[in-house]
Amino acid sequence: MPDFGDIIARVFSDQDIMPADVPQLDLYMDQVLSLFDQHLSADKRNPSDKLLTKTMVNNYVKEGLMTPVRGKKYTRQQIMQLLCVYHLKQNLRLSDVKALTGRDDVDFGACYAHLLEDKMKIRESVPPMLDAFLPYDSDDPNGRLMLCLALSEIASYLRRLCESVIDAIDEQTGGK
């Protein structure tokens, strides 16, 4: 098994779709899927995994996670909205994602650009912290389980923190 430091380095060297990669022109569904696959394929756990499908995007629209498409093309704002949905759905329930993205009062481009800035800070600060605080032997079955339990708890705390922020929105707006 690779050294935990090597695993951390690989995980935290993920790729992103940069705002400059999103064309100013409206895109057809196949072009949107191609954009995601081209730039985010390194995020796949297995090469056969699908990051995004037509069905997923159609369901996001149907469930109100993103604004409906006019015609058959997605605007730059909708693609930025879809990028936000893509990142949030990794850890949150769809109803929580909807509370954040199913709105028309959000500048998704600005929010996504800020996410990329935050990710740079996260990539710099979190790996050394993980390496220092989680010194488990990943070759030992007990060490591997202890490591995954600790990482799972970190993820749980962060998910619950997101949920609390979302619940505060509902309290302030009466669920709108």
Disulfide bonds with the S-S distance in Angstrom:
none
